[in-house]
Amino acid sequence: MAKRKLREPLEDRKGNLYFDGISVKALAEKYDTPLYVLSEKRIRDNYNRLHTALLNNYKYVRIYYAAKANTNLTVLKILESEGAYLDTVSPGEVFMGLSCGFTPDRLMFTGTSVRNDELKMLADANITVNVDSISELERLLKFAVPPIVSVRVNPEVGAGHHSHCITAGPESKFGLWEDETIQAFAIAQRARVERFGIHMHIGSGILEVEPYVLAVEKLLKIAKRVHDEVGISFEFIDIGGGIGVPYQPEDQELDLAEFSSKVVTLFKNKVKDYGLGKPFLCVEPGRFLVCDASILLTTVNTVKTTPSRKFIGVDAGFNTLARPMMYGSYHPILVANKLDKADKETCDVVGPICESGDALAKERKLPKIEEGDLLAILNAGAYGFSMSSQYNSRPRAAEVMIRQGKDVLVRKREELGDLMASQRMLGEQ
């Protein structure tokens, strides 16, 4: 049998899976399952690969990590230490970012349907707000005139791996269209805001360069119009995130050299041609930085055959990893203790949740699986734990970080008592 091709930090040692140098079987025995395992080295490597590629074609670059992908405090601290900025979408993410050492000038808040008390909290903390509507801008200005304001533009170009992940275009709730964008900057200028940014985000999980080229061209045309009609300059121009990673076997990685050559060079040339000075080029990767830096380990507890299906029942469900049910997402699955075995059976990998949709994989070709086997679900670092829940009153999983050859518990496994931690039980009157 041909040996499976594994990408770093995965490794096959005599048929057993190792992750960043450590046996996943040993981790499962030590910490139990379901268990998220992260690699500090892979997170740092991903950040530096992207940073280097961008700098090859433009000198002024900021990488804002999209915190919603994975808000583990150690992940945030790792990226803070690399020099990343932080893209946040809630007061909670702002709070965690500040707690991990990000200074207010390295934070940006890009929310939607934002409450007044949230706007006041952001104004008081001096966080750069990327406004999503005229209403949000006018309400923000009632609390304070911030030194810098950014406006999120809908460039009318959307892309993404699923319709739920397309964040621009005619059906999107996000951003301001072109004429409203002009109006928003004029309002901010009249309020005596002194510094400005402009922003877009077209979607998530994008593996092609062309959507970025089209969207950046449109964004920069709008930026030029703002510059000419309102008379302001931009401190930064943010082209958003969405850089995808390969999930399906046939997927190809986004070519970072091509991305930089086409998108970053286009940006550099256009800001020069349009007389926009030398604004910072900002990007907001989330998935790209953390997705392949984590796996989810889950134990097989039930093997069940019906006239039409073979079900592999595991101890992780959509409460642990929501993406397959939410988006129909594909995650590669390895039988961690049988890497040397051929794929022989077609089966559904299902969880313990009382819902028919609780399937992590359907009609997946895998080696013959027995109860007690250990499965590794790959590409689990983005929107894995961060979207997990206590549905069916099941405590959330633990998280372990591999750091310099050692495993460190960075989030303890919840216990049954944690299900009641924030509740108050009322007795009979």
C-alpha positions in Angstrom: 0.0 0.0 0.0 1.2 3.5 -0.9 2.1 5.5 2.2 -0.3 8.4 2.9 1.0 11.8 2.1 0.9 13.9 5.3 1.7 17.6 5.7 3.5 19.1 8.6 3.1 18.9 11.5 1.6 15.4 10.8 3.9 12.4 10.7 3.5 8.6 10.3 5.7 6.5 12.6 5.2 2.8 12.0 1.5 3.3 11.3 0.9 5.6 14.2 0.1 9.3 13.9 2.4 11.9 15.5 1.5 15.6 15.6 4.4 18.0 15.9 6.6 15.2 17.2 4.3 13.7 19.8 2.2 10.6 19.6 -1.5 11.4 19.4 -2.3 8.1 21.1 -0.2 9.1 24.1 -2.0 12.5 24.2 -5.5 10.8 24.1 -4.4 8.5 26.9 -3.1 11.4 29.0 -5.9 13.9 28.4 -8.9 11.8 27.2 -11.0 12.6 24.2 -12.5 14.5 22.5 -9.3 16.6 22.5 -8.1 19.5 20.4 -4.3 19.5 19.9 -2.5 22.6 18.6 1.0 23.3 17.3 2.7 26.5 18.3 5.3 26.0 15.7 2.8 25.7 12.9 1.0 28.8 13.9 4.2 30.8 13.9 5.3 29.3 10.6 2.0 30.1 8.9 2.2 33.7 10.1 5.7 34.2 8.9 5.1 32.6 5.5 2.3 35.1 4.9 4.2 38.1 6.3 7.2 37.4 4.2 5.2 36.9 1.0 3.4 40.2 1.5 6.5 42.2 2.3 8.1 40.9 -0.9 5.9 43.3 -2.9 5.0 46.2 -0.5 6.8 47.6 2.5 3.9 48.8 4.7 2.0 45.7 5.8 -0.1 44.8 8.8 -1.5 41.4 9.5 -4.7 41.4 11.6 -5.5 38.0 13.0 -9.2 37.3 12.7 -9.7 36.2 16.3 -13.1 34.6 15.7 -11.3 31.6 14.1 -9.8 30.6 17.4 -9.8 32.6 20.5 -7.7 30.4 22.7 -5.7 32.7 24.9 -2.4 31.0 24.1 -3.1 31.3 20.4 -3.7 35.0 20.8 -0.5 35.4 22.8 1.6 33.5 20.2 0.4 35.8 17.4 0.8 38.9 19.6 4.4 37.9 20.2 4.9 37.6 16.4 3.8 41.2 15.9 0.3 40.5 14.6 -2.6 43.0 15.0 -6.0 41.7 16.0 -9.3 41.8 14.1 -12.2 41.5 16.6 -16.0 41.2 16.1 -17.3 41.4 19.7 -16.5 43.1 23.0 -15.5 39.7 24.3 -12.8 39.4 21.7 -11.6 42.9 22.5 -11.4 42.0 26.1 -9.4 38.8 25.5 -7.1 40.6 23.1 -6.3 43.3 25.6 -5.8 40.6 28.3 -3.2 38.9 26.0 -1.1 42.0 25.6 -2.5 43.6 22.4 -2.4 47.4 22.9 -5.5 49.3 21.8 -3.6 50.6 18.7 -3.2 47.0 17.5 -6.9 46.2 17.8 -9.7 46.8 15.3 -13.4 46.1 15.9 -15.4 45.2 12.9 -19.0 44.4 14.1 -22.5 44.5 12.7 -25.7 45.3 14.5 -23.6 46.8 17.3 -25.3 47.9 20.5 -24.8 51.4 22.0 -23.2 50.0 25.2 -20.7 48.2 23.0 -19.9 51.3 21.1 -19.3 53.2 24.3 -17.0 50.4 25.6 -15.0 50.7 22.4 -14.8 54.4 22.5 -13.7 54.4 26.1 -11.0 51.8 25.3 -9.8 53.8 22.3 -10.3 50.9 19.9 -10.4 51.6 16.2 -13.9 50.9 15.0 -14.6 49.8 11.4 -18.2 51.0 11.1 -20.7 48.8 9.2 -23.5 51.4 8.8 -24.3 55.1 8.9 -26.3 54.4 12.0 -23.3 52.8 13.8 -21.1 55.8 12.9 -23.6 58.4 14.1 -24.2 56.5 17.4 -20.4 56.1 17.9 -19.9 59.9 17.4 -22.4 60.6 20.2 -20.1 58.9 22.7 -16.8 60.3 21.4 -15.0 61.7 18.4 -12.4 59.0 18.0 -9.0 59.9 16.5 -9.4 57.3 13.7 -12.5 55.8 12.0 -12.6 53.2 9.3 -15.6 52.3 7.1 -16.4 48.8 5.9 -17.3 48.9 2.2 -19.3 46.3 0.3 -17.3 46.1 -3.0 -20.2 44.2 -4.6 -17.8 41.3 -5.2 -18.2 38.2 -2.9 -16.5 34.8 -2.7 -16.3 31.9 -0.3 -16.5 28.2 0.2 -20.1 28.3 1.3 -23.0 30.7 0.8 -23.0 31.5 4.6 -19.4 32.6 4.3 -19.8 35.1 1.4 -19.6 38.5 3.1 -20.0 40.9 0.2 -22.2 41.4 -2.8 -25.9 42.1 -3.3 -27.2 39.7 -0.7 -24.8 40.5 2.1 -25.7 42.3 5.3 -22.2 43.6 5.7 -20.7 47.0 4.8 -21.8 50.2 3.0 -22.3 50.5 -0.7 -20.3 53.1 -2.6 -22.5 56.2 -2.2 -23.1 55.6 1.5 -19.4 55.2 1.9 -18.8 58.7 0.6 -21.5 59.9 3.0 -20.0 58.2 6.0 -16.6 59.7 5.5 -18.1 63.1 5.1 -19.9 62.7 8.4 -16.7 61.6 10.1 -14.8 64.5 8.6 -17.4 67.1 9.7 -17.2 65.6 13.2 -13.4 66.4 13.1 -12.1 62.8 13.0 -8.5 63.2 11.9 -7.4 59.8 10.6 -9.1 57.2 8.4 -9.1 53.7 7.2 -11.2 51.8 4.6 -12.0 48.2 4.7 -13.7 45.3 2.9 -14.0 41.5 3.4 -15.5 39.5 0.6 -15.7 36.0 2.2 -13.9 33.0 3.7 -12.1 29.9 2.4 -11.0 31.5 -0.9 -8.4 29.4 -2.8 -8.1 31.6 -5.9 -6.5 34.9 -6.5 -8.9 36.4 -9.0 -11.7 37.3 -6.6 -9.2 39.4 -4.6 -8.0 41.2 -7.8 -11.5 42.2 -8.7 -12.4 43.3 -5.2 -9.2 45.2 -4.6 -9.6 47.1 -7.8 -13.2 48.1 -6.8 -12.1 49.1 -3.2 -9.3 51.3 -4.5 -11.6 53.0 -6.9 -13.9 53.8 -4.0 -10.9 55.0 -1.9 -9.9 57.3 -4.7 -13.4 58.7 -5.0 -13.4 59.3 -1.2 -10.0 61.0 -1.4 -11.0 63.2 -4.3 -14.6 64.2 -3.2 -14.2 64.3 0.6 -10.5 65.3 0.7 -9.1 62.8 3.1 -6.2 60.5 3.1 -6.0 56.9 4.4 -3.7 55.6 7.1 -4.6 52.1 6.1 -6.5 50.2 3.5 -7.8 46.8 4.6 -8.5 44.2 2.0 -9.9 41.7 4.6 -9.2 38.0 5.1 -10.6 34.8 3.6 -7.4 33.1 2.5 -8.4 29.5 2.3 -6.7 26.3 3.1 -7.1 22.9 1.3 -9.7 20.7 3.0 -10.7 18.3 0.2 -8.0 16.0 -1.2 -8.2 17.7 -4.6 -7.9 21.2 -3.2 -4.7 23.2 -4.0 -3.2 25.7 -1.6 -3.5 29.3 -2.4 -0.2 30.3 -4.0 1.1 33.0 -1.7 3.7 34.1 -4.2 1.0 34.6 -6.8 -1.3 36.3 -4.3 1.5 38.8 -3.4 2.6 39.2 -7.0 -0.9 39.9 -8.3 -2.9 41.4 -5.4 -0.2 43.2 -3.5 1.5 44.6 -6.6 -1.8 45.8 -7.9 -2.4 47.5 -4.6 1.0 49.2 -4.6 0.6 50.4 -8.2 -2.9 51.7 -7.8 -2.3 53.6 -4.6 0.5 55.3 -6.4 -1.5 56.0 -9.5 -4.4 57.3 -7.5 -2.3 59.6 -5.3 -3.2 57.8 -2.1 0.2 58.0 -0.6 1.7 55.0 1.2 -1.2 53.6 3.4 -0.7 50.4 5.3 -1.9 47.3 3.4 -3.9 45.3 6.0 -5.0 41.7 5.7 -7.1 39.7 8.1 -6.3 36.0 8.0 -7.9 33.7 10.5 -8.3 30.2 9.1 -5.0 30.4 7.2 -3.0 31.0 10.4 -4.6 28.3 12.6 -6.6 25.8 10.6 -3.9 23.2 9.9 -2.2 23.9 13.2 -4.8 21.8 15.1 -6.4 18.4 15.0 -9.3 17.0 16.9 -8.9 13.5 18.5 -11.9 11.4 19.1 -12.4 7.8 20.2 -14.5 5.2 18.5 -17.0 3.9 21.0 -19.6 2.1 18.7 -19.4 0.3 15.4 -23.0 -0.3 14.1 -24.1 -1.7 10.8 -27.6 -1.3 9.3 -28.9 -2.7 6.0 -27.9 0.6 4.2 -25.0 2.0 6.3 -22.0 1.4 8.5 -21.9 3.9 11.3 -18.7 4.7 13.3 -19.8 6.2 16.5 -17.3 8.5 18.2 -17.3 10.7 21.3 -17.1 14.0 19.3 -20.2 15.5 17.7 -21.4 18.7 16.2 -21.2 20.1 19.7 -17.4 19.6 19.4 -17.0 20.4 15.7 -20.0 22.2 14.1 -18.6 22.9 10.6 -19.7 19.6 8.9 -23.3 20.0 10.0 -23.4 23.8 9.6 -21.6 24.1 6.2 -21.5 20.5 4.9 -17.7 20.9 5.4 -15.2 18.2 4.6 -12.5 17.4 7.1 -9.9 14.8 6.4 -10.0 11.9 8.9 -7.2 9.5 9.8 -7.4 6.4 11.8 -4.5 7.5 14.0 -3.4 4.0 15.1 -3.9 2.4 11.6 -2.0 4.7 9.2 -0.4 1.6 7.6 -3.8 0.0 6.8 -5.6 0.4 3.5 -8.9 2.1 3.1 -11.4 -0.8 2.8 -14.8 0.3 4.1 -17.2 3.1 3.4 -18.8 4.4 6.5 -20.4 7.4 8.2 -18.6 8.9 11.2 -21.2 10.1 13.6 -21.3 11.7 17.1 -23.3 11.2 20.3 -25.7 14.2 19.8 -29.4 13.4 19.6 -29.8 14.9 16.1 -29.9 13.0 12.8 -27.6 15.6 11.3 -24.8 14.8 13.8 -22.3 13.4 11.3 -18.7 14.4 11.0 -18.3 12.6 7.7 -20.6 10.7 5.4 -19.7 7.8 3.0 -16.0 8.2 3.9 -13.6 5.5 2.7 -11.5 4.4 5.7 -9.6 1.4 7.0 -11.6 -1.3 8.9 -12.4 0.4 12.2 -12.9 -1.2 15.6 -14.2 0.1 18.8 -11.4 1.7 20.8 -9.6 3.1 17.6 -8.5 6.7 17.7 -9.6 9.0 14.9 -7.8 12.3 14.1 -9.9 15.0 12.4 -7.6 17.3 10.5 -7.8 21.1 9.9 -9.7 21.6 13.1 -7.9 24.8 14.3 -10.3 27.3 12.7 -13.9 27.5 13.8 -13.5 24.3 15.8 -13.5 24.9 19.5 -14.6 28.5 18.9 -17.9 27.3 17.5 -18.3 24.4 20.0 -21.2 24.3 22.5 -22.7 22.6 25.5 -25.6 21.3 23.4 -27.2 18.1 24.8 -25.6 19.3 28.1 -22.2 17.9 27.1 -19.2 19.7 28.6 -16.7 21.1 26.0 -13.4 19.5 25.1 -9.9 20.2 26.4 -7.2 21.9 24.4 -3.5 21.0 24.4 -0.7 23.0 22.9 2.5 21.4 21.6 5.4 23.7 22.5 9.0 22.9 21.9 8.4 19.2 22.0 6.2 19.2 25.1 2.4 19.0 25.5 0.8 21.7 27.7 -2.8 21.9 28.7 -4.1 25.3 27.6 -7.8 24.7 28.3 -9.0 22.2 30.8 -11.9 19.9 29.9 -15.2 21.1 31.2 -16.9 19.0 33.9 -20.6 18.4 34.6 -20.6 21.2 37.2 -19.6 23.7 34.6 -22.9 23.2 32.9 -24.6 24.9 35.9 -21.9 27.5 36.6 -23.9 30.6 35.3 -27.4 29.4 36.3 -29.5 30.1 39.3 -31.9 27.3 40.3 -35.2 28.5 41.7 -37.1 26.2 44.1 -40.8 25.9 44.6 -42.4 28.9 46.3 
